[in-house]
Amino acid sequence: MQIRPIQVFAFAAVLCKPVVLPAQDFSDIPIIDTHIHLYDTTREQGLPWPPESDKVLYRPVLPKHFNEVCVKNGITATVIVEASSWLPDNQWVLDLVEDQPNRYIGLVGSLEIGKPGFEESLTKLSKDERYVGIRMRERASDDFFTEAVWRDLKRLSEMKKTLDVLMFQFSLEEVTMIAKRLPELKILINHVAGAAIEGKPADPEWLAGVKMAAEQPNVYCKISGLFQQSHRQPSPTNVKFYKSTIDALTNAFGSDRLIYGSNWPVTMRGGSYGDFKQVVMDYYAPLGRETLEKLLYKNALKFYGLEGVELNK
C-alpha cells in the first residue's frame, strides 16, 4: 500500500508527540517546620520582642494561630525557636505547648552563653526532652569567645544538645571555628546562612564562607528565612530569584545536612506561609522524593535527636 505524504506526516506527529508524565504527589511526606516563634503581647509583664512599633508582628502569636497555618499548608510538626532573651520564657513556651506534644515536638531555647548559671539552667530545662538545644543569637562584645563561652559550648556538646546560630552577629568563619574545636557539637546555621539574596549570582565572599563551614561534618544549614533575606516587601515568589543562593547551599551541604524552616511569623512580612513553602517546593520537588524527605523531616529528626517522636498523622 502506498502511503501518501500527508499520512506519513500525521503518523510521525503521533510518534513524536512528547510524553507528559504525571506530576509526582508528595503530599504524603511529613513536614517539620524547624523555625517558628510563639509569644503573647498581652502578657502583663510584656515581652522583649517584637517591639510594639512592629505593625506586622506585634500581636499574640500562639499555638492556635500556628495550628491554622499547619492545617492550611500541610505542616505536620514544628520545632519552636525562642526569640525572647528572658530566661523564664524558655519554660513559658514549654508549658504553652505541653498539651500538643505531637505537633510542637521541640524547643530551641535562649540562654546566655558564658554567663553565670548557664549550666544550671541548661540542666534544669533539659529534663524536658523537648528542650533540644539553644540558639546563639547575640554577642555582648567583639571579644565574645571567652573561656566561659567555650566552657558552656563544651557542656552543650557533652549533654548532646544542639546549637542553632543566628548569623546576623556571627560569621561563617566563627561557625567553622566552633565546629572544628567541638566536632561533636551539632551546629545548625539559620536563615540560608545569612545570605543577602538579590536575585543574582551569590556573593563570592559569602560563597567561600559557606563552602568552608560545610566542610565540617557537624554543621547543617536551614533553608529558612528566604523572604526575610530578600529584603523586599512583598518578597518575590518566583523560585528563580532565590536559585543561586539555594544552589550554593545545596551543592555545599548536600541533601543530608539541609533542614526546612520558615521563620514564621516573620515570614508574613514578605508574603504568606503558602507562598514561602511553594518557593522551597518549587526548587526541591524536581530533585525527587528522597531529597524532599530528608529536607522536610528526616534531617530535622536526626539533627535534633527526635527520631523517637510520634508525629501527627
Residue frames relative to the residue before (quaternion, step in Angstrom):
aa qw qx qy qz dx dy dz
M 1.0000 0.0000 0.0000 0.0000 0.00 0.00 0.00
Q 0.3500 -0.7374 0.5413 0.2016 3.55 -0.93 0.90
I 0.2426 -0.7714 0.5744 0.1274 3.55 -0.84 1.04
R 0.3810 -0.7313 0.5209 0.2208 3.53 -0.69 1.06
P 0.6568 -0.5416 0.3505 0.3903 3.62 -1.12 0.62
I 0.6584 0.5169 -0.3307 0.4358 3.57 0.90 -0.82
Q 0.6305 0.5277 -0.3293 0.4643 3.55 1.16 -0.66
V 0.6206 0.5373 -0.3333 0.4638 3.58 1.04 -0.80
F 0.6504 0.5230 -0.3114 0.4544 3.59 0.95 -0.91
A 0.6717 0.4960 -0.2977 0.4627 3.56 0.94 -0.89
F 0.6494 0.5216 -0.3146 0.4552 3.55 1.01 -0.84
A 0.6571 0.5118 -0.2997 0.4653 3.57 0.99 -0.89
A 0.6268 0.5502 -0.3388 0.4354 3.55 1.01 -0.77
V 0.6343 0.5198 -0.3282 0.4688 3.55 1.07 -0.76
L 0.6758 0.5060 -0.2945 0.4478 3.57 0.93 -0.93
C 0.7473 0.4237 -0.2158 0.4642 3.58 1.00 -0.84
K 0.4187 0.7076 -0.4754 0.3130 3.58 1.23 -0.02
P 0.4480 -0.7142 0.4576 0.2825 3.63 -0.66 1.04
V 0.3960 -0.6995 0.5455 0.2375 3.51 -1.08 0.78
V 0.1941 -0.7853 0.5806 0.0920 3.59 -0.65 1.11
L 0.2446 -0.7882 0.5507 0.1252 3.55 -0.43 1.22
P 0.5291 -0.6278 0.4524 0.3482 3.61 -0.99 0.68
A 0.5290 -0.6260 0.4690 0.3291 3.56 -1.05 0.79
Q 0.4663 -0.6793 0.4876 0.2888 3.55 -1.00 0.82
D 0.3050 -0.7407 0.5746 0.1680 3.52 -1.04 0.84
F 0.0670 -0.8198 0.5687 -0.0028 3.56 -0.50 1.22
S 0.3417 0.7884 -0.4626 0.2184 3.57 1.25 0.27
D 0.6322 0.5426 -0.3362 0.4391 3.59 1.23 -0.31
I 0.5410 0.6177 -0.4067 0.4005 3.59 1.25 -0.15
P 0.4285 -0.6867 0.5123 0.2872 3.63 -0.76 0.92
I 0.1600 -0.7677 0.6122 0.1009 3.55 -1.17 0.62
I 0.0989 -0.7641 0.6361 0.0429 3.55 -0.85 1.06
D 0.2173 -0.7516 0.6117 0.1169 3.55 -0.67 1.11
T 0.1816 -0.8423 0.5025 0.0711 3.58 -0.36 1.21
H 0.7702 0.3034 -0.2051 0.5221 3.59 1.15 0.30
I 0.3201 0.6888 -0.5994 0.2526 3.54 -0.13 1.35
H 0.2790 -0.7356 0.5901 0.1813 3.55 -1.29 0.35
L 0.1037 -0.7643 0.6332 0.0652 3.55 -1.15 0.70
Y 0.1697 0.7713 -0.5974 0.1394 3.58 -0.99 0.84
D 0.2545 -0.7642 0.5774 0.1341 3.55 -1.29 0.34
T 0.2834 -0.7973 0.5154 0.1354 3.56 -0.37 1.25
T 0.6347 0.5452 -0.3358 0.4327 3.62 1.23 -0.19
R 0.4260 0.7080 -0.4753 0.3024 3.62 1.22 -0.04
E 0.5878 -0.6144 0.4032 0.3384 3.55 -1.03 0.82
Q 0.7176 0.4478 -0.2518 0.4703 3.59 0.97 -0.83
G 0.4799 -0.6695 0.4377 0.3604 3.57 1.27 -0.12
L 0.2696 -0.7398 0.5837 0.1984 3.57 -1.22 -0.51
P 0.5283 -0.6742 0.4174 0.3034 3.60 -1.08 0.62
W 0.7870 0.0639 -0.0172 0.6134 3.59 1.23 -0.44
P 0.5749 -0.1998 -0.7933 0.0140 1.60 -1.98 1.56
P 0.5984 -0.5643 0.4095 0.3946 3.60 -1.19 0.31
E 0.6195 -0.5698 0.3950 0.3682 3.55 -1.14 0.60
S 0.6114 0.5784 -0.3401 0.4195 3.58 1.17 -0.51
D 0.5948 0.5687 -0.3661 0.4344 3.60 1.24 -0.33
K 0.2637 -0.8263 0.4819 0.1241 3.56 -0.12 1.31
V 0.6460 0.5069 -0.3246 0.4695 3.60 1.19 -0.39
L 0.8063 0.3439 -0.1455 0.4587 3.57 0.79 -1.04
Y 0.6416 0.5505 -0.3496 0.4038 3.59 1.06 -0.55
R 0.4841 0.5556 -0.5143 0.4387 3.50 -0.05 1.47
P 0.6251 -0.5222 0.3831 0.4357 3.62 -1.13 0.32
V 0.0362 -0.7652 0.6428 -0.0085 3.57 -0.92 0.97
L 0.0872 0.8439 -0.5003 0.1727 3.51 0.02 1.41
P 0.7347 -0.4234 0.2779 0.4515 3.60 -1.23 0.21
K 0.6372 0.5387 -0.3527 0.4236 3.60 0.91 -0.77
H 0.6513 0.5103 -0.3140 0.4656 3.57 1.11 -0.65
F 0.6917 0.4409 -0.2934 0.4909 3.59 0.94 -0.79
N 0.5577 0.5872 -0.3998 0.4293 3.59 1.09 -0.50
E 0.6312 0.5251 -0.3253 0.4692 3.58 1.04 -0.76
V 0.6292 0.5256 -0.3224 0.4732 3.57 1.04 -0.80
C 0.6459 0.5368 -0.3146 0.4423 3.57 0.97 -0.89
V 0.6765 0.4962 -0.2912 0.4597 3.55 0.86 -0.98
K 0.6979 0.4883 -0.2691 0.4496 3.57 0.90 -0.92
N 0.8129 0.3004 -0.1125 0.4862 3.59 1.00 -0.83
G 0.5236 -0.6835 0.3958 0.3194 3.57 1.23 0.27
I 0.3634 0.7175 -0.5090 0.3066 3.58 1.01 0.81
T 0.3676 -0.7744 0.4838 0.1763 3.56 -0.72 1.11
A 0.7956 -0.1080 0.1505 0.5769 3.55 0.80 -1.03
T 0.1985 -0.7916 0.5672 0.1106 3.55 -1.28 0.17
V 0.2538 -0.6751 0.6618 0.2044 3.48 -1.41 0.37
I 0.3011 -0.7636 0.5488 0.1584 3.57 -0.65 1.13
V 0.1807 -0.7467 0.6286 0.1210 3.55 -1.13 0.70
E 0.3779 -0.7526 0.4963 0.2110 3.57 -0.59 1.17
A 0.2019 -0.8071 0.5492 0.0789 3.54 -0.77 1.10
S 0.5992 0.5612 -0.3545 0.4475 3.58 1.29 -0.07
S 0.3762 -0.7243 0.5338 0.2214 3.57 -1.09 0.72
W 0.5370 0.6283 -0.3997 0.3963 3.59 1.28 -0.05
L 0.5187 -0.6816 0.4294 0.2864 3.57 -0.72 1.10
P 0.6834 0.4972 -0.3262 0.4236 3.68 0.75 -0.86
D 0.5969 0.5996 -0.3692 0.3846 3.60 1.14 -0.48
N 0.5017 0.6156 -0.4369 0.4225 3.60 1.23 -0.22
Q 0.7100 0.4311 -0.2532 0.4959 3.57 0.84 -0.96
W 0.5860 0.5904 -0.3661 0.4172 3.57 1.08 -0.71
V 0.6794 0.4747 -0.2937 0.4763 3.59 0.92 -0.86
L 0.6300 0.5331 -0.3402 0.4508 3.60 0.94 -0.82
D 0.6718 0.4863 -0.2885 0.4784 3.57 0.99 -0.85
L 0.6159 0.5924 -0.3351 0.3968 3.56 1.04 -0.83
V 0.7981 0.2769 -0.1211 0.5212 3.59 0.97 -0.85
E 0.2996 0.8021 -0.4786 0.1942 3.58 1.25 0.27
D 0.7037 0.4791 -0.2706 0.4495 3.59 1.05 -0.70
Q 0.7295 0.3528 -0.2323 0.5380 3.63 1.25 0.04
P 0.0258 0.8724 -0.4876 0.0212 3.61 0.75 1.04
N 0.6696 0.5042 -0.3139 0.4459 3.61 1.14 -0.44
R 0.6795 0.4204 -0.2946 0.5242 3.58 1.26 -0.17
Y 0.7596 0.2558 -0.1448 0.5802 3.58 0.90 -0.93
I 0.0331 -0.8927 0.4486 -0.0284 3.49 0.39 1.33
G 0.8241 0.0738 -0.0327 0.5607 3.60 1.15 -0.30
L 0.1682 -0.7568 0.6202 0.1195 3.52 -1.33 0.39
V 0.2082 -0.7069 0.6646 0.1237 3.52 -0.99 0.99
G 0.2417 -0.8438 0.4691 0.0974 3.53 -0.28 1.29
S 0.3857 -0.6864 0.5671 0.2417 3.49 -1.41 -0.06
L 0.1484 0.7597 -0.6146 0.1520 3.55 -0.49 1.27
E 0.4673 -0.6786 0.4897 0.2852 3.58 -1.07 0.71
I 0.2948 -0.7735 0.5406 0.1499 3.54 -0.38 1.26
G 0.8057 0.2698 -0.2129 0.4824 3.54 -0.94 0.91
K 0.6171 0.5352 -0.3463 0.4613 3.58 1.27 0.05
P 0.6240 -0.5387 0.3922 0.4083 3.61 -1.14 0.51
G 0.7852 0.3361 -0.2531 0.4543 3.56 -1.05 0.81
F 0.4036 0.7389 -0.4673 0.2697 3.59 1.26 -0.06
E 0.7147 0.4556 -0.2734 0.4548 3.58 0.68 -1.09
E 0.6299 0.5362 -0.3372 0.4496 3.58 0.98 -0.77
S 0.6800 0.4796 -0.2888 0.4736 3.58 0.91 -0.93
L 0.6468 0.5232 -0.3207 0.4528 3.58 0.95 -0.87
T 0.6595 0.5107 -0.3050 0.4597 3.57 0.94 -0.89
K 0.6700 0.5068 -0.2963 0.4543 3.56 0.91 -0.92
L 0.7066 0.4574 -0.2701 0.4675 3.58 0.82 -0.98
S 0.6589 0.5382 -0.3077 0.4260 3.59 1.06 -0.71
K 0.4524 0.6519 -0.4685 0.3885 3.59 1.24 0.04
D 0.6385 0.4256 -0.2992 0.5671 3.53 1.29 -0.40
E 0.4172 -0.7501 0.4557 0.2359 3.60 -0.50 1.19
R 0.5828 0.5856 -0.3775 0.4183 3.58 1.19 -0.33
Y 0.5981 0.5478 -0.3628 0.4588 3.60 1.23 -0.35
V 0.1009 -0.8806 0.4627 0.0143 3.54 0.20 1.34
G 0.7840 -0.1928 0.1583 0.5685 3.59 1.16 -0.48
I 0.4438 -0.6697 0.5188 0.2921 3.55 -1.26 -0.38
R 0.3586 -0.7000 0.5661 0.2467 3.53 -1.35 0.19
M 0.2951 -0.7113 0.6125 0.1785 3.55 -0.99 0.91
R 0.0526 0.8687 -0.4807 0.1074 3.55 -0.22 1.29
E 0.8012 0.1632 -0.0859 0.5692 3.60 1.08 -0.57
R 0.1439 -0.7647 0.6198 0.1014 3.55 -1.20 0.57
A 0.4426 -0.7245 0.4705 0.2403 3.53 -0.83 1.03
S 0.8022 -0.0098 0.0377 0.5957 3.58 1.11 -0.64
D 0.6731 -0.4734 0.3685 0.4325 3.55 -1.32 0.15
D 0.6879 0.4282 -0.2621 0.5242 3.56 1.12 -0.68
F 0.0592 0.8608 -0.5000 0.0747 3.56 0.71 1.15
F 0.7431 0.4540 -0.2373 0.4306 3.57 0.84 -0.98
T 0.0408 0.8131 -0.5687 0.1175 3.51 0.39 1.36
E 0.6929 -0.4377 0.3517 0.4523 3.57 -1.29 0.06
A 0.6347 0.5356 -0.3289 0.4496 3.59 1.06 -0.75
V 0.6368 0.5173 -0.3262 0.4695 3.59 1.02 -0.76
W 0.6682 0.4864 -0.3052 0.4731 3.58 0.88 -0.88
R 0.6026 0.5545 -0.3493 0.4554 3.58 1.07 -0.71
D 0.7084 0.4596 -0.2676 0.4641 3.57 0.85 -0.95
L 0.6336 0.5134 -0.3361 0.4712 3.59 1.01 -0.70
K 0.6276 0.5234 -0.3272 0.4744 3.57 1.06 -0.75
R 0.6493 0.5047 -0.3208 0.4699 3.59 0.97 -0.79
L 0.6024 0.5551 -0.3440 0.4589 3.57 1.05 -0.76
S 0.6659 0.4993 -0.2880 0.4737 3.55 0.95 -0.91
E 0.6610 0.5191 -0.3073 0.4463 3.58 0.92 -0.91
M 0.7046 0.4456 -0.2598 0.4873 3.57 1.10 -0.69
K 0.4416 -0.7208 0.4270 0.3210 3.58 1.34 0.13
K 0.4172 0.6673 -0.4955 0.3677 3.55 1.05 0.81
T 0.4574 -0.7155 0.4762 0.2282 3.56 -1.19 0.57
L 0.2670 -0.7459 0.5888 0.1599 3.53 -1.33 0.37
D 0.1601 -0.7318 0.6577 0.0785 3.54 -0.70 1.17
V 0.1510 -0.7901 0.5883 0.0832 3.59 -1.08 0.68
L 0.2366 -0.7310 0.6276 0.1256 3.54 -0.79 1.12
M 0.3757 -0.8191 0.3942 0.1803 3.55 -0.36 1.28
F 0.5174 0.7068 -0.4094 0.2551 3.59 1.12 -0.47
Q 0.7782 0.2551 -0.1659 0.5494 3.61 1.12 -0.51
F 0.6954 0.3817 -0.2665 0.5475 3.55 1.29 0.23
S 0.3696 -0.7404 0.5252 0.1985 3.55 -1.19 0.48
L 0.6156 -0.5351 0.4234 0.3943 3.53 -1.29 0.32
E 0.5816 0.5636 -0.3683 0.4565 3.58 1.15 -0.52
E 0.6669 0.4894 -0.2995 0.4754 3.59 1.01 -0.80
V 0.6001 0.5390 -0.3534 0.4737 3.58 1.07 -0.69
T 0.6545 0.5123 -0.3042 0.4655 3.56 0.94 -0.90
M 0.6323 0.5404 -0.3221 0.4520 3.57 1.00 -0.84
I 0.6605 0.4946 -0.3073 0.4740 3.60 0.90 -0.89
A 0.6661 0.5263 -0.3021 0.4337 3.56 0.90 -0.98
K 0.6671 0.4945 -0.3022 0.4681 3.57 1.01 -0.76
R 0.6996 0.4748 -0.2743 0.4581 3.55 0.95 -0.87
L 0.7817 0.1790 -0.0846 0.5914 3.57 1.12 -0.70
P 0.0912 -0.8657 0.4899 0.0471 3.60 0.48 1.17
E 0.6530 0.4977 -0.3272 0.4678 3.62 1.19 -0.29
L 0.5707 0.5849 -0.3825 0.4311 3.60 1.26 -0.15
K 0.2895 -0.7575 0.5606 0.1678 3.58 -0.71 1.06
I 0.1043 -0.8153 0.5692 -0.0215 3.55 -0.67 1.21
L 0.0932 -0.7988 0.5942 0.0125 3.56 -0.91 0.98
I 0.2638 -0.7708 0.5639 0.1354 3.57 -0.47 1.23
N 0.3405 -0.7681 0.5140 0.1729 3.58 -0.79 1.05
H 0.8871 0.1667 -0.0692 0.4248 3.51 -1.45 0.31
V 0.6840 -0.5366 0.2671 0.4157 3.52 0.54 1.37
A 0.6477 -0.5808 0.2987 0.3922 3.54 0.94 1.07
G 0.6558 -0.5671 0.3051 0.3940 3.55 1.07 0.76
A 0.2867 0.7903 -0.5019 0.2035 3.59 1.18 0.40
A 0.2926 -0.6873 0.6293 0.2144 3.54 -1.18 0.64
I 0.1646 -0.8377 0.5175 0.0576 3.56 -0.16 1.31
E 0.0459 -0.8334 0.5492 -0.0409 3.54 -0.62 1.21
G 0.5368 -0.6339 0.4108 0.3758 3.58 1.23 0.07
K 0.6761 0.4126 -0.2902 0.5371 3.57 1.22 0.46
P 0.7520 -0.3851 0.2366 0.4798 3.63 -1.20 0.12
A 0.5887 -0.6143 0.4065 0.3330 3.54 -1.05 0.86
D 0.5784 -0.5914 0.4460 0.3417 3.53 -1.15 0.73
P 0.4944 -0.6975 0.4256 0.2966 3.64 -0.69 1.02
E 0.6490 0.5172 -0.3278 0.4515 3.60 0.99 -0.77
W 0.6421 0.5008 -0.3100 0.4908 3.57 1.01 -0.84
L 0.6497 0.5359 -0.3125 0.4394 3.55 0.94 -0.91
A 0.6436 0.5118 -0.3204 0.4703 3.58 1.01 -0.79
G 0.6450 0.5208 -0.3144 0.4625 3.58 1.04 -0.78
V 0.6280 0.5359 -0.3224 0.4632 3.56 1.05 -0.82
K 0.6677 0.5002 -0.3041 0.4598 3.57 0.86 -0.94
M 0.6465 0.5269 -0.3163 0.4520 3.58 0.98 -0.85
A 0.6784 0.4818 -0.2916 0.4719 3.59 0.90 -0.94
A 0.6771 0.5171 -0.2933 0.4336 3.57 0.95 -0.89
E 0.5522 0.6051 -0.3968 0.4142 3.60 1.22 -0.30
Q 0.6339 0.4954 -0.3247 0.4973 3.57 1.27 -0.35
P 0.4012 -0.7705 0.4362 0.2346 3.62 -0.45 1.15
N 0.6677 0.4942 -0.3147 0.4593 3.62 1.19 -0.30
V 0.5997 0.5417 -0.3635 0.4634 3.60 1.28 0.20
Y 0.0911 -0.7694 0.6322 0.0047 3.54 -0.94 1.08
C 0.2260 -0.7749 0.5721 0.1456 3.59 -1.28 0.17
K 0.3502 -0.7262 0.5550 0.2048 3.56 -1.06 0.81
I 0.2734 -0.6809 0.6527 0.1889 3.50 -1.08 0.86
S 0.3529 0.7127 -0.4991 0.3441 3.51 0.34 1.36
G 0.8038 0.3381 -0.2087 0.4428 3.54 -1.28 0.29
L 0.2454 0.7969 -0.5227 0.1773 3.61 1.12 0.46
F 0.6616 0.4984 -0.3151 0.4632 3.58 0.89 -0.90
Q 0.6463 0.5318 -0.3115 0.4499 3.55 0.93 -0.93
Q 0.7291 0.4479 -0.2429 0.4569 3.56 0.88 -0.96
S 0.5561 0.5788 -0.4067 0.4362 3.60 1.26 -0.05
H 0.2377 -0.8109 0.4964 0.1989 3.56 1.31 -0.46
R 0.5846 0.5313 -0.3884 0.4744 3.54 1.08 0.80
Q 0.0500 -0.7839 0.6188 0.0073 3.56 -1.02 0.85
P 0.4349 -0.3300 -0.7968 0.2588 1.52 -0.92 2.32
S 0.5264 -0.6396 0.4690 0.3065 3.55 -1.25 0.50
P 0.5896 -0.5660 0.4317 0.3817 3.59 -1.13 0.55
T 0.2316 -0.7806 0.5661 0.1286 3.57 -1.07 0.72
N 0.5309 0.5914 -0.4169 0.4411 3.57 1.28 0.19
V 0.4785 -0.7097 0.4396 0.2724 3.57 -0.65 1.12
K 0.5524 0.6281 -0.3961 0.3788 3.60 1.14 -0.52
F 0.6031 0.5791 -0.3534 0.4195 3.58 1.09 -0.69
Y 0.7546 0.3872 -0.1824 0.4974 3.59 1.07 -0.79
K 0.4308 0.7768 -0.4123 0.2027 3.54 1.30 -0.36
S 0.6845 0.4914 -0.3265 0.4283 3.63 0.74 -0.91
T 0.6373 0.5178 -0.3248 0.4693 3.59 1.08 -0.71
I 0.6973 0.4555 -0.2818 0.4764 3.58 0.82 -0.97
D 0.5796 0.5720 -0.3688 0.4482 3.59 1.08 -0.68
A 0.6784 0.5117 -0.2942 0.4375 3.56 0.83 -1.03
L 0.6913 0.4744 -0.2791 0.4681 3.57 0.90 -0.92
T 0.6574 0.5116 -0.3109 0.4576 3.57 0.97 -0.83
N 0.6579 0.4990 -0.3055 0.4742 3.57 0.99 -0.81
A 0.7001 0.4859 -0.2764 0.4443 3.58 0.97 -0.85
F 0.7984 0.3277 -0.1517 0.4818 3.58 0.79 -1.04
G 0.3587 -0.7418 0.4982 0.2699 3.59 1.16 -0.42
S 0.6922 -0.5089 0.3248 0.3956 3.56 -1.25 0.09
D 0.6527 0.5601 -0.3133 0.4026 3.60 1.18 -0.41
R 0.7879 0.3038 -0.1581 0.5118 3.61 1.19 -0.35
L 0.5287 0.5572 -0.4424 0.4629 3.55 1.09 0.81
I 0.0868 -0.8134 0.5748 -0.0205 3.56 -0.92 0.97
Y 0.4230 -0.7275 0.4910 0.2254 3.56 -0.93 0.95
G 0.1684 0.7466 -0.6358 0.0997 3.54 -1.13 0.79
S 0.3874 -0.7574 0.4789 0.2166 3.58 -1.11 0.53
N 0.2417 -0.7330 0.5648 0.2919 3.56 0.86 -1.10
W 0.2504 0.7548 -0.5493 0.2568 3.56 1.03 0.84
P 0.5947 -0.1561 -0.7881 -0.0291 1.68 -1.99 1.50
V 0.3813 0.7289 -0.4969 0.2766 3.62 1.23 0.08
T 0.5178 0.6524 -0.3868 0.3958 3.57 1.22 -0.58
M 0.6416 0.5750 -0.3286 0.3870 3.57 0.99 -0.81
R 0.5249 0.6099 -0.4283 0.4113 3.59 1.19 -0.23
G 0.7608 0.3837 -0.1972 0.4849 3.56 1.08 -0.73
G 0.7677 -0.2345 0.1926 0.5644 3.57 1.11 -0.61
S 0.7065 -0.4485 0.3288 0.4377 3.55 -1.26 -0.21
Y 0.6373 -0.5007 0.4081 0.4203 3.55 -1.28 0.32
G 0.6455 0.5447 -0.3182 0.4306 3.56 0.95 -0.88
D 0.6293 0.5286 -0.3271 0.4665 3.56 1.04 -0.77
F 0.6546 0.5157 -0.3121 0.4562 3.57 0.94 -0.91
K 0.6724 0.5015 -0.2972 0.4562 3.55 0.81 -1.01
Q 0.6489 0.5394 -0.3213 0.4297 3.59 0.97 -0.83
V 0.6054 0.5452 -0.3567 0.4572 3.58 1.04 -0.72
V 0.6673 0.4974 -0.2960 0.4687 3.57 0.91 -0.94
M 0.6777 0.4890 -0.2940 0.4639 3.58 0.91 -0.90
D 0.6236 0.5523 -0.3449 0.4326 3.60 1.00 -0.77
Y 0.6798 0.4640 -0.2946 0.4856 3.57 1.07 -0.66
Y 0.8083 0.3655 -0.1694 0.4293 3.58 0.67 -1.10
A 0.5492 0.6294 -0.4122 0.3638 3.63 1.06 -0.51
P 0.6600 0.5023 -0.3383 0.4446 3.66 0.89 -0.73
L 0.6171 0.5552 -0.3500 0.4342 3.61 1.20 -0.32
G 0.6122 -0.6220 0.3160 0.3721 3.57 1.30 -0.01
R 0.7190 -0.4907 0.3123 0.3804 3.51 -1.34 0.42
E 0.6591 0.5298 -0.3349 0.4156 3.58 0.80 -0.93
T 0.6670 0.4902 -0.2979 0.4755 3.58 0.93 -0.90
L 0.6550 0.5168 -0.3113 0.4549 3.58 0.94 -0.87
E 0.6481 0.5231 -0.3297 0.4446 3.59 0.89 -0.84
K 0.6511 0.5032 -0.3174 0.4713 3.57 0.99 -0.80
L 0.6857 0.4986 -0.2845 0.4475 3.57 0.82 -1.01
L 0.7677 0.4379 -0.2094 0.4183 3.56 0.77 -1.07
Y 0.8523 -0.0240 -0.0077 0.5224 3.62 1.05 -0.44
K 0.6486 0.5547 -0.3546 0.3819 3.63 0.86 -0.78
N 0.6752 0.4872 -0.3051 0.4622 3.61 0.88 -0.87
A 0.6255 0.5408 -0.3378 0.4497 3.58 1.06 -0.73
L 0.6587 0.5052 -0.3116 0.4623 3.58 0.89 -0.90
K 0.6645 0.4994 -0.2997 0.4682 3.58 0.98 -0.85
F 0.6849 0.5040 -0.3026 0.4305 3.58 0.77 -1.00
Y 0.7708 0.3688 -0.1903 0.4833 3.57 0.81 -1.02
G 0.4724 -0.7015 0.4307 0.3149 3.59 1.24 0.06
L 0.4761 0.6907 -0.4073 0.3610 3.56 1.08 0.73
E 0.2311 0.8269 -0.4928 0.1416 3.59 1.19 0.44
G 0.7010 0.4828 -0.2787 0.4449 3.60 1.08 -0.61
V 0.4881 0.6815 -0.4296 0.3359 3.59 1.24 -0.07
E 0.3206 -0.7227 0.5795 0.1977 3.54 -1.02 0.85
L 0.2699 -0.7954 0.5277 0.1266 3.55 -0.57 1.21
N 0.6000 -0.5308 0.4507 0.3939 3.54 -1.26 0.44
K 0.3668 -0.7181 0.5466 0.2259 3.55 -1.07 0.72
